[in-house]
Amino acid sequence: MSEYSPMQLVKRRFFAMRNGVIADTIRRAGFGYKIIFGLNLPQIVEISRSFGHDPALAAQLWSDIRCRESRLLAPMLLDPATLTPESALAMASEVNTTEVADILCHRLLRHRPDLADSIVTPLLASGEPLKIYTALRLLFNRLASTPFATDESAELARSISATLDTVTPDPLTSPIILSLRDEISFRFDP
């Protein structure tokens, strides 16, 4: 048995893989984390694979809002099958950067399309740009994961288009809105 807790093991891995150049770049970009190890996404994925699904560790990491890598690793340690609408909405509502939103939606939430409807609407209704971004990112991941030229993807595209018409673009959400419209156009416009 290890003399270290799972959280300590994770932090030791973060420390061993740290990259000062990347960490300094992220700090200069204005991310508000107190601790940035500078790990890239493949390194974080590698760490997640060594821990598997561990909801207790994921909860500890998610609550560590001071550390960038903790917030990125946490969604990777959760089993999508165990998510409830309430837990998915809570996580999506607690996103603190677009990077965390991207990882949460791509690595966890997109695997549960049945939850999307229950969390997208409240996130969009919040009026908060980061929550709206998270909802749009989830819609983008859902669209990208549906097969081309099926009734399901056509219906999803129509639904997303209608949703986009209700969103007021701002500097944070404009790029994802444009990407969604481009993807829909690519898939369905002649």
N, C-alpha and C positions, 0 to 999 in steps of 0.2 A: 504494500500500500504506500502511496506517495505521501511524503511529509507536507505536501502543498495542497491547498484546496484547488478545485477546478478554476476558480477566478484567479488565483495566484499563478497557476500554470498558464492561463491565457495571457496574463500580463507579462510573464516571463518570455513567452513567445513574441509578444509585441515588441518587447525591449530587444530581444535578440535580432529581430528583423528590421529594426528602426532604420529610417533613412532621413538624415538631417536635411538634405537638399529638398526633398519633397515636403517635409514638415515645414521648413521655412517658407516655401512657396505657398503652401496652404495658409499659413499664418498671415503672410503678406496679403493674401486674397481677402482677408477679413473674416474668416471663420472664427466664431467666438468660443472655440474650445480652449480649455486651460491646458489640456494634454493632447498633443498630436505626435504620434510616433512616425508618421510618414509612410505607412504601409500602403502598397498598391492593392488593387482588388484581387488579383490572383493569389497574393500572399494571405489575404483574409479568407479567401475561399479554402486555401490549403489548411489553415487553422481550423476552419469549420468542419472540414472532413475528419479531422483527427478527434473531434469531440462528438460528432453525430448530433442526433436530436437530444437536447438537454434543456427542457423548459425552465428548470430552476436557474441554471447558468444564464440562459437567455434573459430571464427577468432581471438578474443582477446586472448583466451587461447593459440592458436597455435603460435601467435606472441610473447608470453611470453617465450622466449627461455632460460631464466634464471632458470625457475622452472620445475623440472622433472614432477610433477603431472599435471601441466598445459598442457604439451605436450602429456601426456598420455590420458587425459580426452577429449581433443579437438576432435579427430576423432569420439568419441562416441556420440557427440552432433550433428553430421551432418547426414542428411537424405541421404542415398546412392542414392536415385532416383534423387536427385538434382545435383549430381556430373557431371561435364563436363570432357572431356578428358584433357582439359587444367588445370582445378583445381586439378584433380587427379594427373597429372604429376607434377604440382607445389608442392603439398604436399609431394609426394614421393621423389622429388628432395631436399626437405628441411629437410628430416629426419636427426637427429643428433646423434642417438644411435640405436643399434640393437633392444633395448627394444621398442623404438618408432616405428621402422619399423614393428616389430611383431604386435603391437597393431593396427597400421594404416592398415596393410594388413588384419588382422583377424577381426577386428571390423568394418571396413568400406569398403575397396577396394574389398574384396572377394565377396561382395554382388552385385558387378557390373562386372561380367565376360566379358561383352562386352567392358569394358574399358581396360582390361588387355593387349590385343594386342597393343593398342595404347600407353600404357605407358611402357610395359616391354622392348620393343626394344630400345627406347631412353635411358632408365636406364642402360641396358646392354652395350650399345654403349658408355656410358660416360667414361668407364674405371676406375671409382671411386669405390673402394671396397664397401662402404656403400650403394651406389645406386645399385650396382650389387646385394648385399645382399637383398635389398628391392625387387628388381625384382624377385629374386629366391624365396623369402618368399611368394610373391604374387602367383607365380606359384605353390608352395607347397600347399598353402591354396586352390587354385582352384582345384588341383588334389584331395585333401582330401575331398572336398565338392561335387565331382561328384560321382554318384552311381557306385558300382562295376559292372564289367562285362557288360558294355554297349558299343555301338559303340562310343558314345561321349567320354567316359573315355579312351577308347583305342586310339582314335585319339589324345586326349589331351596328353596322355602319350608319344605317338610317337613324337609329337611336342616338348614336354619338353625334351625328350631324345636328340633330334637334337639340341636344344638350349644349353643343358649342354655340348655337344661336342664342342661348340664354346667358352665356358667360361674357362679362365685360373684360376685355383684354387689359392687362397691365404689363409693366416691364418683365415681371416674373413669369406670367402665364402666356404671353404672346408667342414665344418660340414653340411651346408645346402645342398651342392651338394651331399654329401654322403647320407643324409637323403632322398633327392629326388630320387636318384638312388635306394635306398633300398625300398622305397614306390612303385616305378614302378616295381621293381623286385617282390615284394610281391604280387602285384596285377596281374601281367601278365606273369611271368615266371613259368613254370610248376615245 
